[in-house]
Amino acid sequence: MKRFLAFVKKEIQHIFRDTRTMLILFGIPIAQILIFGYVIKNDIKDVDIAVYDQSKDEYTRQITNKLTSSGYFILNRELDNMKNIDRIFKEGEVKLVVVYENNFSKKLHAENNATVQLIADASDPNRANLITNYSGAIIHDFVKDEFHIDQLPYQINSKVRMLYNQNLASVFMFVPGTMALILMLVSAMMTSISIAREKELGTMENLLVSPLRPAQIVVGKVTPYVLLSIINAITILVLGVFVFGLPIRGSLTLLMLESVLFITLSLSLGILISTMSPNQQVAMFISLFALMLPTLLLSGFIFPIENMPKLLQWLSAIMPPKYFITILKNIMLKGTGMAFVWKETLILGGMTAVFIILSVKKFKLRLE
Amino acid sequence: MTNENIIEVENLVKKFGKFTANDRLTFQVKKGEILGFLGANGAGKTTAIKILCGISAPTSGKVSVAGFDAVKHPEKIKQNIGYMSQKFSLYDDLTIRENFRLFGGIYGLSRKSIRQRTEELLKRLELYEYRNRILEALPLGWKQKLAFSVAIMHHPQVVFLDEPTSGVDPVTRRQFWELIYEASEEGKTIFVTTHYMDEAEYCDTVSMMVAGQIRAFGEPRELKTEYGVKSVNDLFIKLARN
């Protein structure tokens, strides 16, 4: 045990002495969570719009007011003809042009029908969709309030409530995803690099010749990273809760235990990667390409898995972060307990066992 | 030098698939002896050292080091040997003292004896005042001597040195060999591989490996007479060519 502790101490000295390692361990997680939290958003806010109001009457003004007072839109400019629309979009600021037809109020009274045209910049299709949905809904609301359509006979009202995330804040989706991404990267990449470094420098030989057992060497290398990853997980949660107002509705203990399970999985994956890489560069390359890209693309972090082609859906089924993200969302947003996440937990546990068995086998082979 | 055999190897064979890296090696090394383990690259030296150190299992044959069987008790061998590889193998980002503390700890020395041995060995190298320096900036010669000191820190019975002086200047090589002699006088057995044939002349015994087999084994002077050559260098060339 004393031998083991001497080894762990050295490992901690390596980490704290290397500013680059420290930066990757603590700087990147914080930067990523803030970047993902603030920059990548699926909700809209303060979108610039332009209005071409051909009738300039009571209703059109009210509608425009309603749009700009909603918090979603800002009136960038008023137009007096249709010709400039193309140029305005090309300038890039304005994302939506609202065009009211001539005699809007009159038509509405006389024919019960008037037209407002919504022209959106669809070079970013997702955003264009969101913008037209939001503005369409606001106009619809206006009509409802103004003419009390609720009182019409035979009307079905659908009242939508977004459960677990009332305001559809995208940060709720990004924090669990970022947590999975960071834990995976930090744990797997850092351990694989640190083991590969010993191989590259030749110090691994000295360790193998020493009375330390191979298992002690591996566990010794991993131990500091377990502690650091737990600190990272806590940092991310604290940032999520206090900066972005993310709720933790379920048990914090369960959340931490699941995180430890996922960290263990990532570390064992890191060990497996290190047994396959002769040097630090290869270890880093494999970690980045085999872990980061799939985590970003296939785990349901950014793109919904349900919309993927069947083949990619199958691929995503073997991506550990997918299950961890599901667990996180369940515990944090829905407040569910073990009864609802046991299946995912079991899968993660199974994957961990497989990685550990594989890396032990590989490690022994290498000794021969 | 006593007559006690510290290394005993009998019919050692190591095969990788169809390739035979070590072909029926048989030799003994006495306590306190300096054995020069010579051979061209790829002759099978490193494979043999790995087996003697207990990190690789022989295909067949008997190997005993410091009284322990290499197949049955490799972990006991590990505690009783020191090892220094051709790649510089201390940690560059730690200080001299931290390196000593680490390996002392790994070999199970008490805190007190780690402190004592560190002081003793560093004073011998006249590097005690640099003990808190990070290794990275030190000259290669110093590093090699430090690596040797770390390897003998826990008083191993056998010290394996795999090309310890490669890339080091002649003065440092000379100093390095003084350290080897001192360790040998303390009763430590030295097992050293080298490509410098002048170094081979300093050894008590040399072993010449060619294509997985030991072709010659004995005192340098006797071997030179037997093969009618002037130096170990000529002997090496003569044996390696045939």
Interface residues (C-beta under 8 A of the other chain):
Chain A: K2 R3 L5 A6 F7 K9 K10 Q13 H14 R17 D18 L201 G202 T203 E205 N206 L207 L208 V209 S210 P211 L212 R213 L367 E368
Chain B: C53 G54 I55 S56 A57 E75 K78 Q79 I81 Y83 S85 Q86 K87 F88 S89 L90 Y91 D92 D93 L94 E98 R101 L102 F103 G104 G105 I106 Y107 G108 F160
